[in-house]
Amino acid sequence: MAFDLAGLVAAHSGEGYELHGQHLNRQVPRMLHTIGFDTVYQHGEGCWVTADDGVRYLDLLAGFGVYGIGRNHPVVRHALQQALDAGFADLVQMDAPLLPGLLARELVARSPGMDRVFFCNSGTEAVEAALKFARAATGRTRIAYCEHAYHGVTVGSLSVNGGREFRAGFDPLLPDVSVPFGDLDALERELRSREVAALVVEPVQGKGVHVVPPGYLAAARELLHRYGALLICDEVQTGVGRTGTFLAYEQDDVQPDIVTVAKALSGGFVPVAATLARAWIFDRVYSSMDRAFVHASTFAGNALAMAAGLATLAVLDEEQLVANADRTGRLLTQRLQELATQEDLICDVRGRGLMVGIEFGQPRALRLRSQWTMLRAVRRGLFTQMVVGALYHRHRILTQVAGDHMEVLKLLPPLTIGEAEVDVFVDALADVIEQANRSSGWVWDFGRRLAQRAVTG
């Protein structure tokens, strides 16, 4: 009997939340029900997702940055179909297949200072490889990371994760050194021990959307090299065009020693990630034929992932999406900064390209302060979740809070968005802020419901 995926999906339509609650992480559907995001989505295209009731939502999450070239891009779909039709002798393991070599060559050509590539399946795996490579190259064990950083949740990457909410309950972790983001003096103090193998840093932190200070990366690299350590740039979220250059570090006049990329490289279809490094680092890791597989991954370089990556890079070039991220990102930031001059609830707009954070602060108007204080007393970040919920329910726009206990709304739209989508979002945000300024009505009613649910669990 032939397997019928379409029939299976049709037979169980609408059961996703129930099945997740029974057989997966039951807290996910509970959380989505609590914040009112328990929609069933059926289709995605470009910047839009469509629910089972036919309602379309403007997607400014992009799968947490995965859909850089938009959802269901036809070029990537065609490449994957070609790969399936080719019937490649895939994952033989005792071979050197063509597609990984082609994708590695394309990545190296776009990544200043990089020579070699290791492929894997996810961002956290790419970070794990970077940590191992740095330790092998320097002979040291400790890794420095920045406060509030996010590099993944496997044990190695969790050891350099700056979020306590992720680390709690998983000790002991690997040796680590935490330094304030952008603080060169603190970094040098830690480097003097000559135990630090590397600093791993995001050019734009995903949690809170904090941009590295001007000149910091170049100065940090100089310090690191002076003390025999390496610079790792984690570009899992910032890379592949999101910030207006292929890699964010290109805007900081620096060439790191190791770089990680993932998310958007997949085209949104097949997980793929990569750790790029200088040749001498690879030569230290893979130092002899006996160590040819000293760091490897079973599914690394599989044909579908490589085809998706190659097609994604072709789309970036053909549609000039990196330039669009720069151009449209500047427009979006400008429009939001203009709105901030009119609304005191918005205290900062920051980011690079199409990675943007909007920070909210306590309003000056006395009539609004009690509402703000009430939400903050229950849980910091509830006001921003209220805004996210209002954008979702009233305007059909998907956004997110930028991190736990943060009053920052984060935007990671597909790099395909244009002025029309910018107008839709900015007008919607202006409407939500206007409603919030009234200190009553549907926005604050929604906020009170969120607060009650947060208290009752």
C-alpha positions in Angstrom: 0.0 0.0 0.0 1.4 3.4 -1.0 2.0 6.0 1.7 -0.4 8.9 1.3 0.9 12.0 3.2 -1.9 14.2 1.9 -4.5 11.7 3.1 -2.8 11.4 6.5 -2.8 15.1 7.0 -6.4 15.4 5.9 -7.5 12.6 8.3 -6.0 14.4 11.3 -6.6 18.0 10.4 -6.8 20.2 13.5 -5.2 17.7 15.8 -1.8 19.3 16.0 -2.1 21.0 19.4 -3.6 17.9 20.9 -0.9 15.7 19.6 1.8 18.1 20.8 0.3 18.1 24.2 0.2 14.3 24.3 3.5 13.3 22.7 5.8 16.3 22.5 6.6 19.3 24.8 3.2 19.9 26.4 4.2 23.4 27.6 4.4 24.7 24.0 0.6 24.4 23.3 -0.1 25.6 26.8 2.0 28.7 26.2 0.4 29.4 22.8 -3.1 29.0 24.3 -2.2 31.4 27.1 -1.0 34.2 24.8 -3.7 33.6 22.2 -1.4 32.4 19.5 -3.0 29.0 19.0 -3.7 29.4 15.3 -3.5 26.5 12.8 -1.5 27.6 9.8 -1.9 25.9 6.4 0.2 27.6 3.8 3.1 30.0 3.5 4.4 32.1 0.7 6.9 34.9 0.7 6.2 37.2 3.7 2.8 35.7 4.4 1.3 32.7 6.2 -2.3 31.7 5.8 -4.4 30.1 8.6 -7.0 27.3 8.2 -9.8 29.9 8.2 -8.2 31.7 5.2 -6.9 34.7 7.2 -3.4 35.9 6.0 -0.8 37.0 8.5 2.2 39.2 7.7 5.1 37.2 9.0 7.8 39.3 10.6 9.3 36.3 12.5 10.4 34.4 9.4 10.7 31.2 11.5 13.1 33.0 13.9 15.2 34.1 10.8 15.0 30.8 8.8 13.0 32.2 5.9 15.4 34.8 4.7 14.4 34.4 1.1 10.7 34.0 2.0 8.5 31.0 2.5 8.3 28.3 -0.2 10.6 29.9 -2.7 10.1 28.2 -6.1 13.8 28.2 -7.0 14.7 26.2 -3.9 11.7 23.9 -4.4 12.9 23.2 -7.9 16.4 22.5 -6.8 15.2 20.0 -4.2 13.0 18.3 -6.8 16.0 18.1 -9.1 18.1 16.6 -6.3 15.4 14.0 -5.6 15.0 13.1 -9.2 18.8 12.7 -9.6 18.8 9.8 -7.2 22.3 10.7 -5.9 24.3 8.1 -4.1 24.1 10.3 -1.0 25.8 9.9 2.4 28.1 7.1 1.2 30.4 8.5 3.9 33.6 7.0 2.4 33.6 9.5 -0.5 34.0 13.2 -1.3 30.7 14.2 -3.0 30.4 17.3 -5.3 27.7 19.3 -3.7 29.3 20.0 -0.4 32.4 21.2 -2.2 30.4 23.5 -4.4 28.5 25.0 -1.4 31.7 25.4 0.6 33.4 27.2 -2.3 30.4 29.6 -2.5 30.5 30.3 1.2 34.2 30.9 1.3 33.9 33.3 -1.6 31.4 35.4 0.4 33.1 35.3 3.8 36.2 37.5 4.1 39.1 35.8 5.8 37.6 32.3 5.8 39.3 29.3 4.0 37.5 26.1 5.0 34.0 24.9 5.9 32.5 22.2 8.2 28.9 21.4 7.5 26.3 20.3 10.1 22.6 20.5 10.8 21.8 23.4 13.1 23.2 26.6 14.6 24.0 25.1 17.9 26.0 22.3 16.2 27.9 25.0 14.3 28.7 26.7 17.6 29.8 23.3 19.1 32.2 22.8 16.3 33.5 26.4 16.7 34.2 25.8 20.4 36.0 22.5 19.7 38.0 24.0 16.9 39.1 26.9 19.1 40.2 24.6 21.9 42.1 22.4 19.5 43.8 25.3 17.8 45.0 27.0 21.0 45.4 24.1 23.4 43.2 26.0 25.9 39.9 25.1 27.5 38.0 28.3 28.5 35.7 30.2 26.2 34.7 33.8 26.8 31.2 34.9 25.9 29.1 38.0 26.4 26.3 38.7 28.9 22.8 38.2 27.4 24.4 36.2 24.5 22.5 33.3 22.9 24.5 30.6 21.1 22.2 27.5 21.4 21.2 25.0 24.1 23.3 21.9 23.7 25.8 21.5 26.5 28.7 23.2 24.8 26.8 26.1 23.3 24.8 26.4 26.6 28.1 26.9 28.4 28.5 30.2 26.4 24.8 31.2 26.7 24.3 34.4 28.6 20.7 33.7 29.5 20.3 32.3 33.0 16.8 31.1 32.1 18.4 28.6 29.7 21.3 27.6 31.9 19.3 26.9 35.1 19.1 23.2 36.0 21.8 22.0 33.6 25.0 22.4 35.5 27.8 21.6 35.5 28.7 23.1 32.1 32.0 23.6 30.3 34.6 26.1 31.6 33.5 29.6 30.6 34.1 33.3 31.2 31.4 35.8 31.0 32.2 39.4 30.0 29.9 42.4 29.5 28.9 43.0 25.8 31.3 45.6 24.3 33.6 45.9 27.3 37.2 45.6 26.2 38.7 46.2 29.6 36.7 43.3 31.1 37.8 41.1 28.2 41.5 41.9 28.7 41.3 41.2 32.4 40.1 37.6 31.6 42.7 37.2 28.8 45.6 37.9 31.1 45.2 34.4 32.6 46.1 33.0 29.2 43.6 30.3 29.7 41.0 31.6 27.3 40.8 29.9 23.9 38.4 32.3 22.2 35.7 34.9 22.6 32.4 34.0 20.9 30.2 37.0 20.1 27.2 37.9 18.0 27.7 41.1 16.0 24.0 41.8 16.9 22.7 40.0 19.9 19.6 38.1 19.2 18.3 38.5 22.7 17.4 42.2 23.0 18.8 43.2 19.6 21.9 44.9 20.9 24.4 46.0 18.3 28.1 45.6 19.0 29.7 49.0 19.7 31.6 50.6 16.8 35.2 49.3 16.7 34.7 46.6 19.3 35.1 43.6 17.2 38.4 44.8 15.6 39.8 45.9 19.0 38.7 42.6 20.6 40.4 40.6 17.8 43.6 42.5 18.4 43.5 41.9 22.1 42.6 38.2 21.6 45.5 37.6 19.2 47.9 39.5 21.5 47.0 36.9 24.2 47.0 33.9 21.9 43.2 33.6 21.7 40.7 33.6 18.8 37.6 35.6 17.7 34.5 33.6 16.9 31.6 35.5 15.3 28.3 33.7 15.7 26.3 34.7 12.6 23.7 32.0 12.9 21.0 34.7 12.9 22.8 37.7 11.5 24.4 35.9 8.6 23.3 35.2 5.0 22.3 38.8 4.3 20.1 39.8 7.2 22.0 42.8 8.3 22.6 44.3 4.9 25.9 42.5 4.2 26.3 38.8 3.6 27.9 38.5 7.1 27.5 41.2 9.8 31.2 41.3 10.7 31.9 42.8 7.3 30.5 46.1 8.6 33.0 46.2 11.5 36.3 46.2 9.6 37.4 42.9 11.1 38.1 39.3 9.9 37.4 36.8 12.6 39.1 33.4 13.0 35.9 31.3 13.0 32.4 32.1 11.9 29.1 30.1 12.3 26.1 30.4 9.9 22.8 28.5 9.7 19.1 29.5 9.7 18.6 31.4 6.4 21.1 29.2 4.6 18.5 26.4 4.6 16.1 28.3 2.4 13.5 27.2 4.9 13.4 23.6 3.7 16.3 21.4 4.8 18.3 22.1 8.0 21.9 23.2 7.1 24.6 25.0 9.1 28.3 25.6 8.7 31.3 26.5 10.7 33.9 28.5 8.7 37.5 29.0 9.8 41.0 29.8 8.7 42.9 27.0 7.1 45.5 26.8 9.9 42.7 26.1 12.4 41.3 23.3 10.3 44.9 21.9 10.0 45.2 21.8 13.8 41.9 20.0 14.1 42.4 17.6 11.2 46.1 17.2 11.8 46.6 13.8 10.2 44.8 11.0 8.3 44.2 9.3 11.6 42.2 12.4 12.7 40.2 12.8 9.4 36.9 12.1 11.3 37.8 13.6 14.7 34.9 16.0 14.3 32.1 14.9 12.0 28.3 14.7 11.6 26.4 11.8 9.9 24.1 14.0 7.9 26.6 16.8 7.2 26.7 17.6 3.5 23.7 15.6 2.5 22.5 16.3 -1.0 19.2 18.0 -0.1 20.8 20.3 2.4 23.5 21.3 0.0 21.1 21.8 -2.9 18.9 24.0 -0.6 22.0 26.1 0.4 23.2 26.5 -3.2 19.8 27.5 -4.4 19.4 30.0 -1.5 22.7 31.7 -2.4 21.6 31.9 -6.0 18.3 33.6 -5.0 20.2 36.0 -2.8 22.3 37.1 -5.8 19.6 37.0 -8.4 17.0 39.0 -6.4 19.6 41.2 -4.8 18.2 40.5 -1.3 21.3 41.5 0.6 21.0 45.0 -0.8 17.3 44.9 -0.2 17.9 44.1 3.5 20.1 47.1 3.8 17.7 49.4 1.9 14.5 48.3 3.4 16.0 47.9 6.8 17.1 51.5 6.7 13.6 52.6 5.7 12.0 50.5 8.4 14.3 51.9 11.1 13.8 55.4 9.9 10.0 55.1 10.0 10.1 53.6 13.4 12.4 56.3 14.7 10.0 58.9 13.4 7.2 57.2 15.3 9.4 57.1 18.4 9.7 60.9 18.3 5.9 61.1 18.6 5.3 58.3 21.1 7.1 58.3 24.5 6.3 54.6 25.0 9.0 53.8 22.4 12.3 54.6 24.0 14.7 53.1 21.5 14.9 51.7 17.9 18.0 49.7 17.1 19.5 47.0 14.9 21.0 46.5 11.5 19.4 45.8 8.2 16.3 43.6 8.8 17.1 42.7 12.3 15.4 45.4 14.4 14.5 45.9 18.0 11.9 48.3 19.4 12.3 49.0 23.1 9.4 50.3 25.2 9.8 52.3 28.3 7.7 53.7 31.1 5.3 56.4 29.8 5.5 59.9 31.1 1.8 60.4 31.4 0.7 59.7 35.0 -2.6 58.0 33.8 -0.6 55.3 32.0 2.0 54.7 34.7 -0.3 52.7 36.9 -1.1 50.3 34.0 2.5 50.0 33.1 3.5 49.4 36.7 0.8 46.8 37.2 2.1 44.7 34.2 5.7 45.1 35.3 4.9 43.9 38.8 3.4 40.7 37.4 6.2 40.0 34.9 8.7 42.2 33.1 8.0 42.0 29.4 4.2 41.7 29.6 3.7 45.1 28.0 5.7 44.1 25.0 3.8 40.8 24.9 0.6 42.9 25.0 1.8 44.8 21.9 2.8 41.6 20.2 -0.7 40.2 20.9 -2.4 43.3 19.7 -0.5 43.3 16.4 -1.4 39.7 16.0 -5.1 39.8 16.8 -6.0 43.3 15.5 -3.7 43.6 12.5 -2.7 40.0 11.7 1.0 40.6 12.0 3.5 38.0 13.6 6.2 39.5 15.8 8.0 38.4 19.0 9.3 39.6 22.3 13.1 39.8 22.0 13.9 37.8 25.1 12.6 36.7 28.5 11.9 39.7 30.9 12.6 42.2 28.1 10.5 45.1 26.9 11.8 44.8 23.4 9.8 43.8 20.3 11.9 42.1 17.7 11.5 42.0 13.9 13.2 39.4 11.7 11.2 39.6 8.5 12.1 37.8 5.3 14.7 39.7 3.2 12.1 40.0 0.5 9.9 42.6 2.2 9.5 46.0 0.6 8.1 49.4 1.3 4.4 48.2 1.2 5.1 45.7 4.1 7.0 48.4 6.0 4.0 50.7 5.7 1.6 47.9 6.9 3.7 47.3 10.0 4.5 50.8 11.0 0.8 51.9 10.6 -0.3 48.9 12.7 2.2 49.7 15.5 1.2 53.3 15.5 -2.4 52.1 15.9 -1.5 49.8 18.8 0.5 52.5 20.6 -2.3 55.0 20.1 -4.7 52.5 21.7 -2.3 51.9 24.6 -2.0 55.7 25.2 -5.7 55.7 26.0 -5.1 53.7 29.2 -8.3 51.7 28.5 -9.9 49.7 25.8 -9.0 46.4 24.0 -5.2 46.8 24.3 -5.1 47.1 28.1 -8.0 44.5 28.4 -5.7 42.1 26.6 -2.8 43.0 28.8 -4.9 42.4 32.0 -5.9 39.0 30.7 -2.2 38.2 30.0 -1.3 39.3 33.5 -4.1 37.1 35.0 -2.9 34.1 33.0 0.7 34.7 34.1 -0.3 34.7 37.7 -2.6 31.6 37.5 -0.1 29.7 35.2 
